[in-house]
Amino acid sequence: MEREAPKVKLETIIKLCTEGIEMLSQNKVEETMNGLMHTLEMARQMMAVHTSRGEVWVKAKVKLGDIFPDTRGKLIRNDEMGMLVQWEVPGSQRPLVDLFLRNQFEEYIELEDTCDKHQH
């Protein structure tokens, strides 16, 4: 199955610009910059996952059943259905695999090499 190219909807760009202008009008410069940096980081992560030719490693952001925060996982599938992650759990008798839908993965996982120069 062919991976679908990441898309940015026009409504998303308009919403981000509108929110940025509104925050700047309230003299919230630092918050606006942090928001823009976070958005750019999310875009960078999506592109890294989509265009990678080698292994892509993620880590859990929250506890997911037997998976604890900061547990490493290997991305074994990435397509329009979502992202399939196989977790590295020492001593596990079976592979632990999770499917994350496109609209929910940010809540649970992140790329292992993320930017941490700004607040999320």
MODELLER restraints for C-alpha pairs under 7 A, 6 or more apart:
rsr = mdl.restraints
at = mdl.atoms
rsr.add(forms.Gaussian(group=physical.xy_distance, feature=features.Distance(at['CA:3:A'], at['CA:78:A']), mean=6.84, stdev=0.5))
rsr.add(forms.Gaussian(group=physical.xy_distance, feature=features.Distance(at['CA:3:A'], at['CA:79:A']), mean=4.60, stdev=0.5))
rsr.add(forms.Gaussian(group=physical.xy_distance, feature=features.Distance(at['CA:3:A'], at['CA:80:A']), mean=6.37, stdev=0.5))
rsr.add(forms.Gaussian(group=physical.xy_distance, feature=features.Distance(at['CA:4:A'], at['CA:79:A']), mean=6.32, stdev=0.5))
rsr.add(forms.Gaussian(group=physical.xy_distance, feature=features.Distance(at['CA:4:A'], at['CA:80:A']), mean=5.88, stdev=0.5))
rsr.add(forms.Gaussian(group=physical.xy_distance, feature=features.Distance(at['CA:20:A'], at['CA:32:A']), mean=5.78, stdev=0.5))
rsr.add(forms.Gaussian(group=physical.xy_distance, feature=features.Distance(at['CA:23:A'], at['CA:32:A']), mean=6.20, stdev=0.5))
rsr.add(forms.Gaussian(group=physical.xy_distance, feature=features.Distance(at['CA:24:A'], at['CA:32:A']), mean=6.68, stdev=0.5))
rsr.add(forms.Gaussian(group=physical.xy_distance, feature=features.Distance(at['CA:34:A'], at['CA:118:A']), mean=6.13, stdev=0.5))
rsr.add(forms.Gaussian(group=physical.xy_distance, feature=features.Distance(at['CA:34:A'], at['CA:119:A']), mean=6.35, stdev=0.5))
rsr.add(forms.Gaussian(group=physical.xy_distance, feature=features.Distance(at['CA:37:A'], at['CA:118:A']), mean=6.99, stdev=0.5))
rsr.add(forms.Gaussian(group=physical.xy_distance, feature=features.Distance(at['CA:38:A'], at['CA:120:A']), mean=6.05, stdev=0.5))
rsr.add(forms.Gaussian(group=physical.xy_distance, feature=features.Distance(at['CA:41:A'], at['CA:115:A']), mean=6.82, stdev=0.5))
rsr.add(forms.Gaussian(group=physical.xy_distance, feature=features.Distance(at['CA:45:A'], at['CA:111:A']), mean=6.50, stdev=0.5))
rsr.add(forms.Gaussian(group=physical.xy_distance, feature=features.Distance(at['CA:49:A'], at['CA:56:A']), mean=6.71, stdev=0.5))
rsr.add(forms.Gaussian(group=physical.xy_distance, feature=features.Distance(at['CA:56:A'], at['CA:74:A']), mean=6.01, stdev=0.5))
rsr.add(forms.Gaussian(group=physical.xy_distance, feature=features.Distance(at['CA:56:A'], at['CA:75:A']), mean=5.52, stdev=0.5))
rsr.add(forms.Gaussian(group=physical.xy_distance, feature=features.Distance(at['CA:57:A'], at['CA:72:A']), mean=6.73, stdev=0.5))
rsr.add(forms.Gaussian(group=physical.xy_distance, feature=features.Distance(at['CA:57:A'], at['CA:73:A']), mean=5.66, stdev=0.5))
rsr.add(forms.Gaussian(group=physical.xy_distance, feature=features.Distance(at['CA:57:A'], at['CA:74:A']), mean=4.68, stdev=0.5))
rsr.add(forms.Gaussian(group=physical.xy_distance, feature=features.Distance(at['CA:57:A'], at['CA:75:A']), mean=6.04, stdev=0.5))
rsr.add(forms.Gaussian(group=physical.xy_distance, feature=features.Distance(at['CA:57:A'], at['CA:111:A']), mean=6.26, stdev=0.5))
rsr.add(forms.Gaussian(group=physical.xy_distance, feature=features.Distance(at['CA:57:A'], at['CA:112:A']), mean=5.71, stdev=0.5))
rsr.add(forms.Gaussian(group=physical.xy_distance, feature=features.Distance(at['CA:58:A'], at['CA:72:A']), mean=5.80, stdev=0.5))
rsr.add(forms.Gaussian(group=physical.xy_distance, feature=features.Distance(at['CA:58:A'], at['CA:73:A']), mean=5.23, stdev=0.5))
rsr.add(forms.Gaussian(group=physical.xy_distance, feature=features.Distance(at['CA:58:A'], at['CA:74:A']), mean=6.29, stdev=0.5))
rsr.add(forms.Gaussian(group=physical.xy_distance, feature=features.Distance(at['CA:58:A'], at['CA:109:A']), mean=6.39, stdev=0.5))
rsr.add(forms.Gaussian(group=physical.xy_distance, feature=features.Distance(at['CA:58:A'], at['CA:110:A']), mean=5.44, stdev=0.5))
rsr.add(forms.Gaussian(group=physical.xy_distance, feature=features.Distance(at['CA:58:A'], at['CA:111:A']), mean=4.33, stdev=0.5))
rsr.add(forms.Gaussian(group=physical.xy_distance, feature=features.Distance(at['CA:58:A'], at['CA:112:A']), mean=4.69, stdev=0.5))
rsr.add(forms.Gaussian(group=physical.xy_distance, feature=features.Distance(at['CA:59:A'], at['CA:70:A']), mean=5.11, stdev=0.5))
rsr.add(forms.Gaussian(group=physical.xy_distance, feature=features.Distance(at['CA:59:A'], at['CA:71:A']), mean=5.30, stdev=0.5))
rsr.add(forms.Gaussian(group=physical.xy_distance, feature=features.Distance(at['CA:59:A'], at['CA:72:A']), mean=4.52, stdev=0.5))
rsr.add(forms.Gaussian(group=physical.xy_distance, feature=features.Distance(at['CA:59:A'], at['CA:73:A']), mean=5.86, stdev=0.5))
rsr.add(forms.Gaussian(group=physical.xy_distance, feature=features.Distance(at['CA:59:A'], at['CA:109:A']), mean=5.61, stdev=0.5))
rsr.add(forms.Gaussian(group=physical.xy_distance, feature=features.Distance(at['CA:59:A'], at['CA:110:A']), mean=5.68, stdev=0.5))
rsr.add(forms.Gaussian(group=physical.xy_distance, feature=features.Distance(at['CA:59:A'], at['CA:111:A']), mean=6.37, stdev=0.5))
rsr.add(forms.Gaussian(group=physical.xy_distance, feature=features.Distance(at['CA:59:A'], at['CA:112:A']), mean=5.64, stdev=0.5))
rsr.add(forms.Gaussian(group=physical.xy_distance, feature=features.Distance(at['CA:60:A'], at['CA:68:A']), mean=6.89, stdev=0.5))
rsr.add(forms.Gaussian(group=physical.xy_distance, feature=features.Distance(at['CA:60:A'], at['CA:69:A']), mean=4.89, stdev=0.5))
rsr.add(forms.Gaussian(group=physical.xy_distance, feature=features.Distance(at['CA:60:A'], at['CA:70:A']), mean=4.99, stdev=0.5))
rsr.add(forms.Gaussian(group=physical.xy_distance, feature=features.Distance(at['CA:60:A'], at['CA:71:A']), mean=5.43, stdev=0.5))
rsr.add(forms.Gaussian(group=physical.xy_distance, feature=features.Distance(at['CA:60:A'], at['CA:72:A']), mean=6.79, stdev=0.5))
rsr.add(forms.Gaussian(group=physical.xy_distance, feature=features.Distance(at['CA:60:A'], at['CA:108:A']), mean=5.93, stdev=0.5))
rsr.add(forms.Gaussian(group=physical.xy_distance, feature=features.Distance(at['CA:60:A'], at['CA:109:A']), mean=4.62, stdev=0.5))
rsr.add(forms.Gaussian(group=physical.xy_distance, feature=features.Distance(at['CA:60:A'], at['CA:110:A']), mean=6.75, stdev=0.5))
rsr.add(forms.Gaussian(group=physical.xy_distance, feature=features.Distance(at['CA:61:A'], at['CA:69:A']), mean=5.07, stdev=0.5))
rsr.add(forms.Gaussian(group=physical.xy_distance, feature=features.Distance(at['CA:61:A'], at['CA:70:A']), mean=6.17, stdev=0.5))
rsr.add(forms.Gaussian(group=physical.xy_distance, feature=features.Distance(at['CA:61:A'], at['CA:108:A']), mean=5.19, stdev=0.5))
rsr.add(forms.Gaussian(group=physical.xy_distance, feature=features.Distance(at['CA:61:A'], at['CA:109:A']), mean=5.22, stdev=0.5))
rsr.add(forms.Gaussian(group=physical.xy_distance, feature=features.Distance(at['CA:61:A'], at['CA:110:A']), mean=6.83, stdev=0.5))
rsr.add(forms.Gaussian(group=physical.xy_distance, feature=features.Distance(at['CA:62:A'], at['CA:68:A']), mean=6.63, stdev=0.5))
rsr.add(forms.Gaussian(group=physical.xy_distance, feature=features.Distance(at['CA:62:A'], at['CA:69:A']), mean=4.73, stdev=0.5))
rsr.add(forms.Gaussian(group=physical.xy_distance, feature=features.Distance(at['CA:62:A'], at['CA:108:A']), mean=5.87, stdev=0.5))
rsr.add(forms.Gaussian(group=physical.xy_distance, feature=features.Distance(at['CA:63:A'], at['CA:69:A']), mean=5.28, stdev=0.5))
rsr.add(forms.Gaussian(group=physical.xy_distance, feature=features.Distance(at['CA:72:A'], at['CA:87:A']), mean=6.03, stdev=0.5))
rsr.add(forms.Gaussian(group=physical.xy_distance, feature=features.Distance(at['CA:72:A'], at['CA:88:A']), mean=5.71, stdev=0.5))
rsr.add(forms.Gaussian(group=physical.xy_distance, feature=features.Distance(at['CA:73:A'], at['CA:85:A']), mean=5.80, stdev=0.5))
rsr.add(forms.Gaussian(group=physical.xy_distance, feature=features.Distance(at['CA:73:A'], at['CA:86:A']), mean=5.30, stdev=0.5))
rsr.add(forms.Gaussian(group=physical.xy_distance, feature=features.Distance(at['CA:73:A'], at['CA:87:A']), mean=4.02, stdev=0.5))
rsr.add(forms.Gaussian(group=physical.xy_distance, feature=features.Distance(at['CA:73:A'], at['CA:88:A']), mean=5.55, stdev=0.5))
rsr.add(forms.Gaussian(group=physical.xy_distance, feature=features.Distance(at['CA:74:A'], at['CA:85:A']), mean=5.47, stdev=0.5))
rsr.add(forms.Gaussian(group=physical.xy_distance, feature=features.Distance(at['CA:74:A'], at['CA:86:A']), mean=5.27, stdev=0.5))
rsr.add(forms.Gaussian(group=physical.xy_distance, feature=features.Distance(at['CA:74:A'], at['CA:87:A']), mean=6.36, stdev=0.5))
rsr.add(forms.Gaussian(group=physical.xy_distance, feature=features.Distance(at['CA:75:A'], at['CA:83:A']), mean=6.86, stdev=0.5))
rsr.add(forms.Gaussian(group=physical.xy_distance, feature=features.Distance(at['CA:75:A'], at['CA:84:A']), mean=5.90, stdev=0.5))
rsr.add(forms.Gaussian(group=physical.xy_distance, feature=features.Distance(at['CA:75:A'], at['CA:85:A']), mean=4.57, stdev=0.5))
rsr.add(forms.Gaussian(group=physical.xy_distance, feature=features.Distance(at['CA:75:A'], at['CA:86:A']), mean=6.52, stdev=0.5))
rsr.add(forms.Gaussian(group=physical.xy_distance, feature=features.Distance(at['CA:76:A'], at['CA:84:A']), mean=5.58, stdev=0.5))
rsr.add(forms.Gaussian(group=physical.xy_distance, feature=features.Distance(at['CA:76:A'], at['CA:85:A']), mean=5.72, stdev=0.5))
rsr.add(forms.Gaussian(group=physical.xy_distance, feature=features.Distance(at['CA:76:A'], at['CA:86:A']), mean=6.66, stdev=0.5))
rsr.add(forms.Gaussian(group=physical.xy_distance, feature=features.Distance(at['CA:77:A'], at['CA:83:A']), mean=5.59, stdev=0.5))
rsr.add(forms.Gaussian(group=physical.xy_distance, feature=features.Distance(at['CA:77:A'], at['CA:84:A']), mean=4.91, stdev=0.5))
rsr.add(forms.Gaussian(group=physical.xy_distance, feature=features.Distance(at['CA:78:A'], at['CA:84:A']), mean=6.50, stdev=0.5))
rsr.add(forms.Gaussian(group=physical.xy_distance, feature=features.Distance(at['CA:81:A'], at['CA:101:A']), mean=6.41, stdev=0.5))
rsr.add(forms.Gaussian(group=physical.xy_distance, feature=features.Distance(at['CA:82:A'], at['CA:99:A']), mean=6.62, stdev=0.5))
rsr.add(forms.Gaussian(group=physical.xy_distance, feature=features.Distance(at['CA:82:A'], at['CA:100:A']), mean=5.50, stdev=0.5))
rsr.add(forms.Gaussian(group=physical.xy_distance, feature=features.Distance(at['CA:82:A'], at['CA:101:A']), mean=4.36, stdev=0.5))
rsr.add(forms.Gaussian(group=physical.xy_distance, feature=features.Distance(at['CA:82:A'], at['CA:102:A']), mean=4.93, stdev=0.5))
rsr.add(forms.Gaussian(group=physical.xy_distance, feature=features.Distance(at['CA:83:A'], at['CA:99:A']), mean=5.64, stdev=0.5))
rsr.add(forms.Gaussian(group=physical.xy_distance, feature=features.Distance(at['CA:83:A'], at['CA:100:A']), mean=5.14, stdev=0.5))
rsr.add(forms.Gaussian(group=physical.xy_distance, feature=features.Distance(at['CA:83:A'], at['CA:101:A']), mean=6.49, stdev=0.5))
rsr.add(forms.Gaussian(group=physical.xy_distance, feature=features.Distance(at['CA:84:A'], at['CA:97:A']), mean=6.87, stdev=0.5))
rsr.add(forms.Gaussian(group=physical.xy_distance, feature=features.Distance(at['CA:84:A'], at['CA:98:A']), mean=5.74, stdev=0.5))
rsr.add(forms.Gaussian(group=physical.xy_distance, feature=features.Distance(at['CA:84:A'], at['CA:99:A']), mean=4.50, stdev=0.5))
rsr.add(forms.Gaussian(group=physical.xy_distance, feature=features.Distance(at['CA:84:A'], at['CA:100:A']), mean=6.41, stdev=0.5))
rsr.add(forms.Gaussian(group=physical.xy_distance, feature=features.Distance(at['CA:85:A'], at['CA:97:A']), mean=5.48, stdev=0.5))
rsr.add(forms.Gaussian(group=physical.xy_distance, feature=features.Distance(at['CA:85:A'], at['CA:98:A']), mean=5.35, stdev=0.5))
rsr.add(forms.Gaussian(group=physical.xy_distance, feature=features.Distance(at['CA:85:A'], at['CA:99:A']), mean=6.44, stdev=0.5))
rsr.add(forms.Gaussian(group=physical.xy_distance, feature=features.Distance(at['CA:86:A'], at['CA:95:A']), mean=6.83, stdev=0.5))
rsr.add(forms.Gaussian(group=physical.xy_distance, feature=features.Distance(at['CA:86:A'], at['CA:96:A']), mean=5.75, stdev=0.5))
rsr.add(forms.Gaussian(group=physical.xy_distance, feature=features.Distance(at['CA:86:A'], at['CA:97:A']), mean=4.37, stdev=0.5))
rsr.add(forms.Gaussian(group=physical.xy_distance, feature=features.Distance(at['CA:86:A'], at['CA:98:A']), mean=6.67, stdev=0.5))
rsr.add(forms.Gaussian(group=physical.xy_distance, feature=features.Distance(at['CA:87:A'], at['CA:96:A']), mean=5.49, stdev=0.5))
rsr.add(forms.Gaussian(group=physical.xy_distance, feature=features.Distance(at['CA:87:A'], at['CA:97:A']), mean=6.12, stdev=0.5))
